[in-house]
Amino acid sequence: MGVRTVENTLPTIDKLFHWALESYSLNMIVDENGIIRHMGRRHALLYGGEPEDFVGRPVLDVIPNSKVMRVLATGKEESGFLFTIRPGTEHSKTLVCSRIPICDETGRTRGVLTLALFNTLEIVSRLQKEIEDLHKANDLYRSQLDGLFKSKTPPDGIAGHSLAILELKDTLTRVAPSELPVLLTGETGVGKEVFANAIHRLSKRKEYDFVKINCAAIPKDLIESELFGYEPGAFSGALRTGKKGKFEQANHGTILLDEVGELPLAMQSKLLRVLQEYELERIGGTKVIHLDTRIIAATNQNLRQLVREGKFRGDLYYRLNVVEMEIPPLREHMEDLDPLCNSILKKIERQYKLVPHTISPRAMDILYSHSWPGNIRELEHCLSRACVMADSPALTEEDFKFLKIQAVEDPFAQQTPCLDRKKANLPDRLHAVRARAEREQLIQALENTGGNKAKAAKLLGISRSCFYTKLKKHKIGLSSETS
């Protein structure tokens, strides 16, 4: 009796190919002349026969609606197409199939292999649902990641450690959770929208929409429809479906009325009514829409002066100005230039997908010597230009030469810019006097309360976190904790 080797038990490659084709649910091979050369047994059963009943016959005789001849003509694969077997009969069945051209070593198409990827549409529906579930999960994770990122934005994400910015951060932290209207004032480009974003994100409304509208950018005859919306056919050119106004869009959320000082007086009266009643009617409508919206207004104008001149309603001003946050121009807190540059560079690197950048000391001297009439917005544009145009991630004074040219040509440039970093860190004698007086108040409060930090903060009328920040700023020891 001969020895049986492993080699003798292995099937031939032809046998393996045959088994593979038979193991796959539905398959067929057609040669370059459109003649069926192979058909899987289960495939043949769908056409009411055995494989041998169809092999050797033209594919269009067996499957009149077959698209195999198109693939033979184009030589291009067709994947994932719906195909109905025996359409119009009681035995019709729709499945998902692919048609794969069979090419020789020269690239010539010598036949087509057809495979049914899914033999029932129920499988397709299940896969589609799984894909939709994956998309929903992906959206959820993205939302959670955005939430984690945004949670770090206010107020720590507001760059700066000057006394003015620290006080603004403290005010923001305390007022944001409330429902009080906030008026943000300051020159153009100081970052009013950044503070508005932070207020919304720290509020109870952070899960709802934050809607922004620039009152100066909308034609006067369109402001009412933009703010309050309109019903279908309310005026010529109105959408047939009507339109929600910005206040409706911001319901349960926050609305930012940017450049509010530009509102016409007639519009101010209508806005005042909405703020008093917290309800509105669309243009052309009669239905009263109740609102639950947090109001933040911003302006670079002196609204008090406009009230005195009769250009802004006093009653509206006091409605908006429950809490005023005046954001100083950059030239008044130049000690924040370093942290501002670091924060803005990170933003630019994310936006333009750049490698991390640094700024050389001599380049920083140029930035400190500039007067920044356009404030933080100008600084951001300046850094963006330098990062994109620079030859290396290390920004040098050469990358900011354009600032010197602008300083000569710009008629809006300040006549007394900061000359060096030391002067920038102490913009004027008033700053030094103010800092010294604040330090003395902190020490006096601690002495009056026997070193109790909580009582000292309460005595000064500030939060405990702000009190500790000021102690750290003025280097007043925190080693003996008594509260």
Residue pairs with C-beta under 8 A, 6 or more apart in sequence:
11 19
21 27
21 29
21 38
21 40
22 40
22 41
24 40
24 115
25 40
25 42
25 43
25 116
25 119
26 40
26 42
26 43
26 46
26 95
26 97
26 115
26 116
26 119
27 38
27 39
27 40
27 43
27 113
27 114
27 115
27 116
28 36
28 38
28 39
28 40
28 43
28 59
28 113
28 114
29 36
29 37
29 38
29 39
29 102
29 111
29 112
29 113
29 114
30 36
30 37
30 59
30 68
30 72
30 111
30 112
30 114
31 37
31 110
31 111
32 72
32 109
32 110
32 111
34 58
34 59
34 60
34 68
34 69
34 72
35 56
35 57
35 58
35 59
36 54
36 55
36 56
36 57
36 58
36 59
36 62
37 55
37 56
37 111
38 51
38 55
39 51
39 54
39 55
40 51
41 50
41 51
43 51
43 116
44 50
44 51
44 53
44 54
46 85
46 86
46 91
46 93
47 54
47 62
47 63
47 85
47 86
48 91
54 62
59 66
59 68
59 69
60 66
60 69
63 85
65 83
65 84
65 87
67 78
67 81
67 83
67 99
68 99
68 112
68 114
70 78
71 77
71 78
71 99
71 100
71 101
71 109
71 112
72 101
72 109
72 111
72 112
75 101
75 103
75 109
76 101
77 98
77 99
77 100
77 101
78 98
78 99
79 98
79 99
79 100
79 117
80 96
80 98
80 117
81 96
81 97
81 98
81 99
82 94
82 95
82 96
83 94
83 95
83 96
83 97
84 92
84 93
84 94
85 91
85 92
85 93
85 94
85 95
86 92
86 93
93 119
94 121
95 116
95 117
95 118
95 119
95 120
95 121
96 116
96 117
96 118
96 121
96 124
97 114
97 115
97 116
97 117
98 114
98 115
98 117
99 112
99 113
99 114
100 112
100 113
100 114
100 115
101 109
101 111
101 112
102 109
102 110
102 111
102 112
102 113
103 109
103 110
104 110
118 124
118 127
150 201
150 206
151 201
153 197
153 198
153 201
154 172
154 176
154 197
154 198
154 199
154 201
154 202
155 169
155 172
155 173
155 198
155 202
157 198
157 343
158 165
158 168
158 169
158 172
158 191
158 194
158 195
158 198
159 336
159 339
159 340
159 342
159 343
159 344
160 166
160 333
160 336
160 339
160 340
161 335
161 336
161 339
161 473
162 333
162 335
162 336
163 431
163 434
163 435
163 438
163 473
164 328
164 332
164 333
165 333
165 336
166 466
166 469
166 470
166 473
167 466
168 195
168 325
168 327
170 462
170 463
170 465
170 466
170 469
171 323
171 325
172 195
172 198
172 199
172 202
172 325
173 202
173 463
173 465
174 463
175 182
175 199
175 323
175 325
176 198
176 199
176 200
176 201
176 202
176 203
177 202
177 203
177 204
179 294
180 322
180 323
181 275
181 294
181 295
181 296
181 297
181 319
181 320
181 321
181 322
181 323
182 196
182 199
182 295
182 296
182 297
182 322
182 323
182 324
182 325
183 296
183 297
183 298
183 299
183 303
183 320
183 321
183 322
183 323
183 324
183 325
184 192
184 195
184 196
184 296
184 297
184 298
184 299
184 324
184 325
184 327
185 192
185 298
185 299
185 300
185 303
185 324
185 325
185 326
185 327
186 192
186 300
186 326
186 327
186 328
186 329
187 300
187 329
187 375
188 300
188 374
188 375
188 377
189 374
189 375
189 376
189 377
189 378
190 327
190 328
190 329
190 330
190 375
190 376
191 327
191 375
191 376
191 377
192 258
192 298
192 300
192 327
193 212
193 256
193 258
193 298
195 325
195 327
196 210
196 212
196 254
196 256
196 296
196 298
197 210
199 254
199 296
200 206
200 210
200 253
200 254
200 294
200 296
203 254
203 294
205 252
205 253
205 254
205 294
208 250
208 251
208 252
208 253
208 254
209 249
209 250
209 252
209 253
209 254
210 250
210 253
210 254
210 255
210 256
211 246
211 249
211 250
211 253
211 254
211 255
211 256
212 255
212 256
212 258
213 226
213 227
213 246
213 255
213 256
213 257
213 258
214 258
214 259
215 223
215 257
215 258
215 259
215 260
215 261
215 262
215 263
216 258
216 259
216 262
217 259
218 226
220 264
220 267
223 263
223 264
223 267
224 267
224 270
224 283
225 234
225 235
225 243
225 245
225 283
226 245
226 246
227 245
227 246
227 247
227 267
227 271
228 245
228 247
228 248
228 270
228 274
228 280
228 281
228 282
228 283
229 242
229 243
229 244
229 245
229 247
229 248
229 282
229 283
230 238
230 242
230 243
230 245
230 282
230 283
230 284
230 285
231 238
231 242
231 282
231 283
231 284
231 285
232 238
232 239
232 240
232 241
232 242
232 284
233 240
233 284
234 242
234 282
234 283
234 284
234 285
235 283
235 284
238 284
242 282
245 280
245 282
246 255
247 255
247 274
247 280
247 291
247 293
248 280
248 289
248 291
250 293
251 291
251 292
251 293
252 292
252 293
253 293
253 294
254 293
254 294
254 295
254 296
255 293
255 294
255 295
255 296
256 296
256 297
256 298
257 263
257 271
257 295
257 296
257 297
257 298
257 320
258 297
258 298
258 299
259 298
259 299
259 300
260 297
260 298
260 299
260 303
260 320
261 299
261 300
261 301
261 303
261 306
261 312
263 271
265 311
265 312
265 313
268 312
268 313
268 316
269 313
271 316
272 313
272 315
272 316
272 319
274 280
274 291
275 295
275 316
275 319
275 320
276 319
278 290
278 291
278 292
278 293
279 288
279 289
279 290
279 291
280 288
280 289
280 291
281 287
281 288
281 289
282 289
295 320
297 320
303 312
303 317
303 321
304 317
306 312
307 313
307 314
307 317
329 372
329 375
330 336
330 337
330 340
330 372
330 375
330 376
330 379
331 371
331 372
331 414
331 417
331 418
331 427
332 427
333 427
334 368
334 418
334 424
334 425
334 427
335 424
335 425
335 427
337 364
337 367
337 368
337 379
337 424
338 364
340 376
340 379
341 359
341 364
341 367
341 379
341 383
344 376
344 379
344 380
344 383
345 356
345 357
345 359
345 383
345 387
347 380
348 354
348 357
348 380
348 383
348 384
348 387
349 355
349 356
349 357
349 387
352 384
352 387
352 388
354 387
354 388
354 393
355 393
356 393
357 387
357 390
357 393
357 394
357 395
358 393
358 394
358 395
359 367
359 395
360 394
360 395
360 396
360 397
362 396
362 397
363 395
363 396
363 397
363 399
363 400
364 421
365 397
365 420
365 421
366 397
366 400
366 403
366 404
367 379
367 382
367 400
367 403
368 418
368 420
368 421
368 424
369 417
369 418
369 419
369 420
370 403
370 407
370 417
370 418
371 407
371 413
371 414
371 416
371 417
371 418
372 378
372 379
373 410
373 412
373 413
373 414
374 381
382 400
382 403
385 402
386 395
386 399
386 400
387 395
389 399
390 399
406 413
407 413
407 417
418 424
418 427
426 432
435 474
438 470
438 474
439 474
439 476
441 460
442 456
442 460
442 467
442 470
442 471
442 474
442 476
443 476
445 456
445 457
445 459
445 460
446 452
446 453
446 456
446 476
448 456
448 459
449 455
449 456
449 459
450 482
451 480
451 482
452 482
452 483
453 464
453 467
453 468
453 471
453 481
453 482
453 483
454 464
454 483
455 483
456 467
457 463
457 464
457 466
457 467
460 467
462 470
468 478
471 478
472 478
